[in-house]
Amino acid sequence: MIYIQDIILNLNKDFIEFFEWNNNDYLTHIRKIPIFKIDSNDLFKIKTNNIIDNKNFLESIKYKCSTFSKLKYDYLFLVCTEEKVLAISSNSSGEIKLISDLLIEEEDDILDDFSKYPFINLSIIVKNETKDNFLTRKEKDKINYVLNCLENIDPNLYDYLCFELDINSINKDFVLNNYNKMYNFFNLIQNKK
């Protein structure tokens, strides 16, 4: 097994590109972590939070990662293709719980040695076909803000919002396509209070 030493991870439920990391994110400083090559299709499936169906692989990486803090991750490892490296944390059933991008410098260093890493066939169970909708972290935050505001909206305000947007009702698909207008609307109302 080949290990990568001394990297920083930002483990989250959803994949966040390194350039979208915030100052208040909890970063994990990894002492050592195993790495494996996989094919590009498997990387995409992993990125969209599916399930790794390879019990032998999971048992082989159990407790192989260590951190500089007291945190312990039972099943944390790196996967890479020729272009990308991701950190994956799963549970014992293979369900992907956390995922992290790497800092660009660290990713480049790892990819320089790509040919050294062992190839693993992970056998992914597709649980979420298209979870990756290519939204940025800021866009996802705006959508969540709008959805939260809609849950607690006054009925008169809801009617006014529908009037302003020239629609009869608001559903999640509408929010996904018009979240900026709605975000600005709710922000304006919050600022007026």
C-alpha positions in Angstrom: 0.0 0.0 0.0 1.3 3.5 -0.9 0.7 6.4 1.4 0.6 10.2 0.9 1.9 12.2 3.8 1.1 15.6 5.2 -2.0 16.9 3.3 -4.9 19.2 4.2 -8.5 18.0 3.7 -11.8 19.8 3.9 -14.2 16.8 4.5 -17.8 17.6 3.8 -21.0 15.7 2.8 -21.0 17.4 -0.5 -18.0 17.9 -2.8 -16.5 21.4 -2.5 -13.8 22.6 -4.9 -10.6 23.8 -3.1 -11.1 27.4 -4.3 -14.5 27.5 -2.6 -13.2 26.6 0.9 -14.2 29.2 3.5 -12.1 30.5 6.4 -14.6 28.9 8.8 -14.4 25.4 7.3 -12.9 22.7 9.5 -9.7 21.5 7.9 -8.2 18.2 8.8 -4.4 17.9 8.7 -3.6 14.3 7.6 -0.4 12.6 8.7 -0.7 9.7 6.2 -3.4 8.3 4.0 -3.5 5.4 1.4 -3.9 6.3 -2.3 -5.3 4.3 -5.2 -5.8 4.8 -8.9 -9.3 4.3 -10.2 -10.9 4.9 -13.6 -12.6 8.3 -14.4 -16.2 6.8 -14.4 -15.7 5.5 -10.9 -14.3 8.9 -9.8 -17.5 10.6 -11.0 -19.7 8.0 -9.3 -17.8 8.5 -6.1 -18.0 12.3 -6.4 -21.8 12.0 -6.5 -22.0 10.1 -3.2 -22.7 6.5 -4.2 -21.7 3.3 -2.4 -18.4 1.4 -2.7 -19.3 -2.3 -3.0 -15.9 -3.9 -2.3 -15.7 -5.3 1.3 -12.2 -6.6 0.8 -11.0 -3.2 -0.2 -12.7 -1.5 2.7 -11.2 -4.0 5.2 -7.7 -3.4 3.7 -7.9 0.3 4.3 -9.5 0.2 7.7 -7.6 2.4 10.2 -4.8 3.1 7.7 -5.2 6.8 7.8 -3.8 9.0 10.6 -4.1 12.7 11.4 -2.1 15.2 13.3 -5.0 15.7 15.7 -7.0 13.3 17.8 -9.5 12.7 15.0 -9.8 9.1 13.7 -11.2 8.0 10.4 -11.9 4.3 10.0 -12.2 4.3 6.2 -10.4 7.4 4.8 -8.4 7.1 1.6 -7.4 9.0 -1.6 -8.5 8.0 -5.1 -7.0 9.5 -8.3 -7.2 9.5 -12.0 -4.6 11.1 -14.3 -6.3 14.5 -13.7 -7.9 14.5 -10.3 -7.4 13.4 -6.7 -10.2 13.1 -4.1 -10.3 12.1 -0.4 -13.1 9.8 0.5 -14.4 8.7 3.9 -16.9 5.9 4.0 -18.6 3.8 6.6 -18.1 0.0 7.0 -20.9 -0.7 4.4 -19.1 1.4 1.8 -21.6 4.3 1.9 -19.6 7.5 1.2 -20.1 9.9 4.1 -17.5 12.6 3.4 -15.5 13.8 0.5 -12.8 16.4 0.0 -10.9 18.1 -2.8 -7.2 18.8 -2.3 -5.2 22.0 -2.4 -4.0 22.5 -6.0 -0.3 22.3 -5.0 -0.8 19.0 -3.1 -2.9 17.5 -5.9 -0.2 18.4 -8.5 2.5 16.8 -6.3 0.5 13.6 -6.0 -0.3 13.5 -9.7 3.4 13.8 -10.6 3.8 10.3 -9.2 0.6 8.9 -10.7 2.2 5.8 -12.3 3.4 4.5 -8.9 -0.1 4.1 -7.4 -1.8 0.7 -7.4 -5.0 0.4 -9.5 -8.1 -0.7 -7.7 -11.4 -1.8 -9.2 -14.0 -0.4 -6.7 -17.3 -1.7 -8.0 -19.6 1.3 -7.3 -23.3 0.9 -6.5 -25.1 3.8 -8.2 -27.4 5.3 -5.5 -27.5 8.8 -6.9 -27.4 9.0 -10.6 -27.1 12.8 -11.0 -26.5 14.4 -7.7 -23.7 16.5 -9.0 -25.5 19.5 -10.5 -22.3 21.5 -10.9 -23.5 24.3 -8.7 -20.9 26.3 -6.8 -20.9 26.4 -3.0 -22.3 29.9 -3.0 -25.1 29.0 -5.4 -26.0 26.0 -3.2 -26.0 28.3 -0.1 -28.3 30.8 -1.9 -30.7 28.0 -2.9 -30.8 26.7 0.7 -31.4 30.2 1.9 -34.4 30.7 -0.5 -35.8 27.3 0.4 -35.6 28.1 4.1 -37.3 31.4 3.6 -40.1 29.8 1.6 -40.7 27.3 4.5 -41.4 30.2 6.9 -43.0 32.7 4.5 -46.1 34.7 5.4 -49.0 33.8 3.0 -49.4 37.4 1.9 -45.7 37.7 1.1 -45.8 34.4 -0.8 -48.7 35.7 -2.9 -46.7 38.9 -3.6 -43.6 37.0 -4.6 -45.7 34.9 -7.0 -47.1 38.1 -8.4 -43.6 39.6 -8.8 -42.3 36.4 -10.5 -45.5 36.1 -12.7 -46.2 32.5 -11.6 -49.0 30.7 -9.8 -46.9 28.7 -7.3 -43.3 28.0 -6.4 -41.8 24.5 -6.5 -38.2 23.3 -6.1 -37.5 23.2 -9.8 -38.5 26.9 -10.1 -36.2 27.8 -7.2 -33.3 26.0 -8.9 -33.8 28.0 -12.1 -34.6 31.4 -10.4 -32.8 31.4 -7.1 -30.9 34.6 -7.7 -34.1 36.7 -8.2 -35.7 35.0 -5.1 -32.5 35.4 -3.1 -32.4 39.1 -3.9 -36.1 39.4 -3.0 -35.7 37.8 0.4 -32.5 39.8 1.1 -34.3 43.0 0.3 -37.1 42.1 2.7 -34.6 41.1 5.5 -32.7 44.4 5.0 -36.0 46.4 5.3 -36.8 44.9 8.7 
